[in-house]
Amino acid sequence: MEQTLPPPRTFSLLASLRAGFEVLVHLVIGAVLIFVASLIAMMTAFAGLMIAAAALMLRYVAMRQPARVPVRIKDAPVTLQARRTPRGWTVE
């Protein structure tokens, strides 16, 4: 009966260095992937904060007072007639 034996487990400096280098490469690739993912997440959050800040600025800073309508003292005041309709108020 013949049986295949595993390869001999002799110490090889080159094989140990190669295995250590492979582990180091895998660690570096993992660290780079985590760094890129966190960078993308931070950029997305920053863009959201900038959009929210722009919306707040448009809401509060860009408020202007309505244009004043000159009123003539000689003219009689205008009275508007409003009535309630099923869709709301109507001014005539």
Buried (B, 14 or more C-beta within 10 A) or exposed (E): EEEEEEEEEEEEEEEEEEEEEEEEEEEEEEEEEEEEEEEEEEEEEEEEEEEEEEEEEEEEEEEEEEEEEEEEEEEEEEEEEEEEEEEEEEEE
